[in-house]
Amino acid sequence: MGDDGHMAQVTASSAAAIPAETTQNYRKPLAMVTTLFFMWGFLTSLNDILIPHLKSIFDLNYAKAMLIQFAFFTSYFVFSLPSGKLIDAIGYKKAMVAGLFTMGIGALLFIPAASVPSFPLFLTALIVLAAGMTILQVSANPYVAILGPEKTAASRLNLAQAFNSLGTTIGPKLGGLLILSSAPFAAEVLHQMSAPELQTYRIHEASSVKLPYLVFAIALMALGVAIALFKLPRIASVEQRDAALHDSIWRHKHLILGAIGIFVYVGGEVSIGSFLVNYFSQPDIGNMPERVAAGYVSFYWGGAMVGRFIGSALQQKIQPNKVLGVAAIMAALLVCVSMIAFGHVAMWTIIAVGLFNSVMFPTIFTLAIEGLGPLTGDGSGLLVAAIVGGAIIPELQGLIADRIGIHHAFFLPILCYLYIVFYAFVGSQKKQPVATATSMA
């Protein structure tokens, strides 16, 4: 996919092709790109605060509230291929800048959405925000993965994703304080209000998102300017692109199964995160106000951050697929315990799933693109499109929760983790990679 396709053509032999001084030069660009991981993690996790907030303002059931995640993550599927075309047309650096400015516009759209207030307008703002994020995902994930020896690619991407998790840890805590500033009225109280009273209430409650998202818009655009001014290395393969003409991403079974792995992983992780505030406020689970529950969501994402730092270190010594398999088994077991338990046991076991979620996305991603050579860019586009799992699986869990209750609807993420166990030990096996080389432009 454009520059992404050119830069993502590194395999195991590339370590020898990169001089030591060149490898040292990659530290600053990696640090700069890591700020992007932080920003999109922060903004994605705010959805977990928006869901209960908009659910109470607009008196939505779980299925309708999950349209927030559906709109957000469907955007990944819709915009991943156009993002590749954009990168092809203007280069990955300019595309990153365009992505940040698109995200900034999406954040600004929250202000008119809150002023009306309108649930469809909130969904529109989220779609624009996610479109910008998709451009960053298509370029930044493979960029980090291939900037150095392939055998440490999973470790490197885990480290970058740890800062993504730092964003998702801070996001719910800060979002809960800024956005969930007052206790929402119960549904029965809303039903008794007259139309003017209801509109006044909605405008007042929705106004809490205006200032936070204005600040986010300014920060995103400032980061866009910083990336534009920063000299990022351009990575180009010495191998001709023509070599990819006789191959196809659909011939690489480990990539296709990896795309399914990304689909179910993102779906499972987002499903759990999306329901935590409502789950913890249940009388038989946490029995706490939504604002207090929002603070506990940070522990879920904080576990992912800690786990990625640990996973980055472990994968220097242990094969990434083994780390992935054990993590998926532990995640499935913890969700099982939460489903059969109550009170603090149910709370903390579901929070602990975050620790084991940590290594899944970066490890599946690097296992799936390994050995693709000149097809790596196209493969990364497919994997980013598979993030649409974050739209579909939470929506399914919302429908299930409306029927059997939120407590037992968590069986869906368990199925997701069982597939990841299969991918780790069986599905990720691949052919030997084709050797290519890297150079600094």
C-alpha positions in Angstrom: 0.0 0.0 0.0 1.9 3.0 -1.2 4.9 4.0 0.9 3.5 1.5 3.5 3.9 -1.2 0.9 7.5 0.0 0.1 8.5 0.3 3.7 7.0 -2.9 4.9 9.3 -5.1 2.9 11.6 -6.3 5.6 12.2 -9.9 6.7 14.6 -11.8 8.9 17.6 -11.1 6.8 17.2 -7.4 7.0 19.0 -7.1 10.4 22.2 -7.8 8.6 21.4 -5.3 5.9 21.0 -2.4 8.4 24.3 -0.8 9.6 24.7 -0.3 13.3 24.7 3.5 13.0 21.5 3.4 10.9 19.7 1.2 13.6 20.7 3.8 16.2 19.0 6.5 14.0 15.7 4.7 14.2 15.2 5.5 17.9 14.0 9.1 17.5 11.5 8.3 14.7 10.2 5.4 16.7 9.8 7.7 19.7 7.9 10.2 17.5 5.6 7.6 16.0 4.9 6.2 19.5 3.1 9.5 20.3 0.6 8.5 17.7 0.0 5.2 19.5 -0.7 7.1 22.7 -3.2 9.5 21.1 -5.3 6.9 19.3 -5.4 4.8 22.5 -6.5 7.7 24.6 -9.3 8.7 22.2 -10.5 5.1 21.6 -10.9 4.4 25.3 -13.1 7.5 25.7 -15.8 5.5 23.9 -16.2 3.5 27.1 -17.2 6.7 28.8 -19.3 8.0 26.0 -21.4 4.8 25.9 -23.0 5.1 29.4 -23.1 8.9 29.1 -25.0 8.9 25.8 -27.0 5.9 26.9 -28.5 7.9 29.8 -28.9 11.2 27.9 -30.8 9.6 25.0 -32.4 6.8 27.0 -30.9 4.0 24.8 -30.9 0.3 25.3 -27.6 -1.7 25.2 -27.9 -2.5 21.5 -28.4 1.1 20.5 -25.7 2.3 22.8 -23.3 -0.2 21.2 -23.8 1.7 17.9 -21.1 4.0 19.3 -18.6 1.2 18.9 -20.2 -0.1 15.7 -19.9 3.3 14.0 -16.3 3.8 15.3 -14.9 0.4 14.4 -16.8 -0.1 11.1 -14.9 3.0 10.0 -11.7 0.9 10.1 -13.2 -1.5 7.7 -14.5 1.2 5.3 -11.4 3.5 5.4 -8.5 1.0 5.5 -8.2 0.5 1.7 -8.8 4.2 0.9 -6.1 4.9 3.5 -3.7 2.7 1.6 -4.5 4.6 -1.6 -3.9 7.9 0.2 -0.5 6.7 1.4 0.2 5.6 -2.1 -0.6 9.1 -3.5 1.1 11.4 -1.0 3.5 9.2 1.0 3.1 7.8 4.6 4.4 10.9 6.4 1.9 13.3 4.7 -0.8 10.7 5.2 0.0 10.6 9.0 -0.4 14.4 9.1 -3.7 14.1 7.1 -4.8 11.4 9.5 -4.1 13.6 12.6 -5.9 16.6 11.1 -8.9 14.4 10.1 -9.0 13.2 13.7 -8.9 16.8 14.9 -11.9 17.7 12.7 -13.8 14.7 14.1 -13.1 15.9 17.7 -14.4 19.4 16.7 -17.6 17.9 15.4 -18.4 16.8 19.0 -19.2 20.5 19.8 -22.2 20.9 17.4 -23.3 17.3 18.3 -23.5 18.3 22.0 -25.1 21.7 21.2 -28.1 20.2 19.4 -27.8 17.5 21.0 -28.1 14.7 18.5 -27.1 11.0 18.8 -26.7 10.7 15.0 -24.4 13.7 15.0 -22.3 12.1 17.8 -22.0 9.0 15.6 -20.9 11.1 12.6 -18.2 12.8 14.7 -16.9 9.3 15.8 -16.8 8.1 12.2 -14.7 11.1 11.1 -12.4 10.6 14.1 -12.0 6.9 13.3 -11.3 7.7 9.6 -8.3 9.7 10.6 -7.2 7.0 13.1 -7.4 4.3 10.3 -4.8 6.2 8.2 -2.4 6.2 11.2 -3.0 2.5 12.0 -2.4 1.4 8.4 1.0 3.1 8.4 2.3 3.2 12.0 1.8 -0.5 13.0 3.9 -2.0 10.1 6.3 0.9 10.3 7.3 0.0 13.9 7.2 -3.7 13.1 9.7 -3.5 10.2 12.0 -0.8 11.6 14.7 -3.3 12.7 15.3 -7.1 12.9 12.2 -9.2 12.3 12.9 -11.6 15.2 12.3 -8.7 17.6 9.4 -7.1 15.6 6.8 -8.4 18.1 8.8 -7.1 21.0 9.2 -3.7 19.3 5.5 -3.4 18.5 4.5 -4.5 22.0 6.6 -1.7 23.4 5.0 0.9 21.1 1.6 -0.5 21.9 2.4 -0.1 25.6 2.2 3.6 25.1 -1.1 3.1 23.2 -2.2 1.4 26.5 -0.9 4.3 28.5 -3.5 6.4 26.5 -6.3 3.9 27.2 -5.4 3.9 30.9 -5.5 7.7 31.3 -8.5 8.2 28.9 -11.3 6.6 31.0 -10.1 8.2 34.3 -9.9 11.7 32.8 -13.0 11.2 30.7 -15.0 10.0 33.7 -14.0 13.2 35.6 -14.7 15.6 32.8 -17.6 13.9 31.0 -19.5 12.0 33.7 -19.5 15.1 35.9 -23.1 14.7 37.2 -25.3 11.7 38.1 -27.7 10.9 35.3 -31.4 10.8 35.9 -33.1 7.3 35.9 -35.0 6.3 32.8 -38.4 6.5 34.6 -37.6 10.1 35.6 -36.8 10.9 31.9 -40.1 9.3 30.8 -42.0 11.7 33.1 -40.4 14.9 31.7 -42.1 17.1 29.2 -40.4 17.5 25.8 -38.9 21.0 26.6 -37.7 19.7 30.0 -36.1 16.7 28.3 -34.4 18.8 25.7 -33.0 21.2 28.4 -31.7 18.2 30.4 -30.0 16.7 27.3 -28.3 20.0 26.3 -27.0 20.4 29.9 -25.7 16.8 30.1 -24.2 16.7 26.6 -22.4 20.0 27.1 -19.8 18.2 29.3 -18.1 16.8 26.2 -17.5 20.2 24.5 -14.3 21.4 26.3 -12.5 18.0 26.5 -13.0 17.4 22.7 -12.0 20.9 21.9 -8.7 20.4 23.8 -8.2 17.0 22.0 -8.8 18.7 18.6 -6.1 21.3 19.3 -3.7 18.6 20.6 -4.2 16.4 17.5 -3.6 19.3 15.1 -0.5 20.4 17.0 0.9 16.8 16.8 0.1 16.9 13.0 2.3 20.0 12.6 5.0 18.3 14.7 5.0 15.2 12.5 5.1 17.4 9.4 8.2 19.2 10.6 10.0 16.0 11.9 12.3 14.1 9.6 11.1 10.5 9.5 13.3 8.0 7.7 11.9 6.7 4.5 12.4 2.9 4.2 12.6 1.4 0.7 13.3 -2.2 -0.3 16.0 -3.0 -2.8 13.7 -5.7 -4.1 11.5 -4.8 -7.0 7.7 -4.5 -6.4 7.3 -6.7 -9.5 8.2 -9.6 -7.3 4.8 -9.3 -5.7 2.9 -9.7 -9.0 3.1 -13.5 -8.9 1.9 -13.6 -5.3 -1.2 -12.7 -3.4 -2.0 -12.0 0.2 -4.8 -14.6 -0.1 -2.2 -17.3 -0.6 -0.7 -16.7 2.9 -2.8 -18.8 5.3 -1.1 -17.4 8.4 -2.1 -13.9 7.3 -5.8 -14.7 6.6 -6.1 -16.6 9.9 -4.3 -13.7 11.6 -6.9 -11.3 10.2 -9.6 -13.4 11.8 -7.5 -13.3 15.0 -7.4 -9.4 14.9 -11.2 -9.4 14.3 -12.0 -11.6 17.3 -9.3 -10.0 19.6 -10.5 -6.4 19.0 -14.1 -7.5 19.2 -13.5 -9.4 22.5 -11.4 -6.6 24.1 -13.8 -3.8 23.1 -16.9 -5.8 24.2 -15.5 -6.2 27.7 -14.3 -2.6 27.9 -17.6 -1.2 26.6 -19.7 -3.0 29.2 -17.5 -2.4 32.3 -19.2 0.8 33.5 -22.6 -0.8 33.3 -21.3 -4.1 34.6 -19.7 -2.6 37.7 -22.8 -0.5 38.5 -24.9 -3.7 38.7 -26.2 -4.3 42.3 -24.7 -7.8 42.5 -21.3 -6.9 41.0 -19.9 -3.5 42.1 -23.1 -1.6 43.2 -21.5 1.8 42.4 -22.4 5.0 40.5 -21.3 5.1 36.9 -18.8 7.9 37.6 -17.0 5.7 40.2 -17.2 2.7 37.9 -15.5 4.7 35.1 -12.4 4.9 37.3 -12.2 1.2 37.5 -12.1 0.9 33.7 -8.7 2.4 33.9 -7.4 -0.7 35.7 -8.6 -2.8 32.8 -6.6 -0.7 30.3 -3.8 -0.2 32.8 -3.4 -4.0 32.9 -2.9 -3.9 29.1 -0.1 -1.3 29.5 1.7 -3.3 32.2 1.3 -6.5 30.2 2.8 -5.0 27.0 5.9 -3.8 28.8 6.2 -7.4 30.3 5.4 -9.0 27.0 8.0 -6.9 25.2 10.6 -8.2 27.6 9.4 -11.8 27.5 9.3 -11.9 23.7 13.1 -11.2 23.6 13.5 -14.7 25.1 10.3 -16.7 24.5 8.7 -17.4 21.1 5.9 -14.8 20.5 3.3 -17.4 19.6 3.8 -19.2 22.9 3.4 -16.0 24.9 0.2 -15.3 22.8 -1.3 -18.7 23.4 -0.8 -18.7 27.2 -2.2 -15.1 27.4 -5.3 -16.2 25.5 -5.9 -19.2 27.8 -5.6 -17.0 30.9 -8.0 -14.4 29.5 -10.6 -17.0 28.7 -10.3 -18.5 32.2 -10.7 -15.1 33.9 -13.8 -14.3 31.9 -15.3 -17.7 32.9 -14.6 -17.0 36.6 -16.2 -13.5 36.3 -19.4 -15.0 34.7 -19.9 -17.5 37.5 -18.9 -15.2 40.4 -20.4 -12.0 41.9 -19.2 -8.9 43.8 -15.5 -8.1 43.9 -14.5 -11.5 42.5 -16.5 -10.9 39.3 -15.1 -7.3 39.1 -11.5 -8.0 39.5 -11.3 -11.1 37.4 -12.8 -9.2 34.4 -10.4 -6.3 35.1 -7.5 -8.7 35.1 -8.3 -9.8 31.6 -6.7 -6.5 30.4 -3.3 -7.8 31.6 -3.5 -10.8 29.3 -5.1 -8.9 26.4 -2.0 -6.8 26.3 0.2 -8.8 24.0 -2.5 -10.0 21.7 -2.8 -7.2 19.0 0.9 -6.6 18.5 1.8 -10.3 18.6 -1.0 -11.4 16.2 -0.1 -8.5 13.9 3.6 -9.3 13.7 3.0 -13.1 13.3 0.5 -12.4 10.5 2.8 -10.1 8.4 6.0 -12.1 9.0 7.6 -13.3 5.8 5.2 -11.4 3.5 8.1 -9.5 1.8 6.7 -6.9 -0.7 3.1 -7.9 0.3 3.6 -6.7 3.9 1.9 -3.3 3.2 -1.2 -5.0 1.7 -1.3 -7.5 4.5 -1.2 -4.7 7.1 -4.2 -3.1 5.3 -6.1 -6.3 5.6 -5.3 -6.6 9.3 -6.4 -3.0 10.0 -9.7 -3.7 8.1 -10.2 -6.7 10.5 -10.4 -4.2 13.4 -14.1 -4.0 12.3 -14.5 -6.9 14.9 -14.7 -4.0 17.4 -17.9 -2.9 15.7 -19.6 -6.3 15.2 -18.9 -8.3 18.4 -19.8 -5.6 20.9 -23.1 -5.0 19.0 -23.8 -8.8 19.2 -23.0 -8.8 22.9 -25.4 -5.8 23.3 -28.2 -7.8 21.7 -27.4 -10.8 23.9 -27.2 -8.6 27.1 -30.7 -7.2 26.3 -32.0 -10.7 26.4 -30.1 -12.7 29.0 -28.5 -9.9 31.1 -25.1 -8.3 31.0 -23.5 -10.8 33.4 -23.9 -13.9 31.2 -23.4 -12.1 27.9 -19.6 -12.3 28.4 -19.5 -15.9 26.9 -18.9 -14.2 23.5 -15.4 -12.9 24.4 -14.6 -16.4 25.7 -15.2 -17.8 22.2 -12.9 -15.0 20.8 -10.0 -16.0 23.1 -10.4 -19.7 22.3 -9.8 -18.8 18.6 -6.7 -16.9 19.5 -5.4 -20.0 21.4 -5.8 -21.9 18.1 -4.1 -19.2 16.1 -1.1 -19.0 18.5 -0.3 -22.7 18.4 -1.6 -23.8 15.0 -2.8 -21.0 12.7 0.3 -18.8 12.8 2.6 -21.4 11.3 4.0 -20.1 8.0 6.3 -20.7 5.1 9.9 -19.5 5.2 10.1 -15.7 4.5 11.7 -14.3 1.4 14.8 -12.2 2.1 14.7 -8.5 1.3 16.7 -5.4 2.4 16.2 -2.0 3.9 17.8 1.4 3.3 17.5 4.9 4.6 16.2 7.3 2.0 
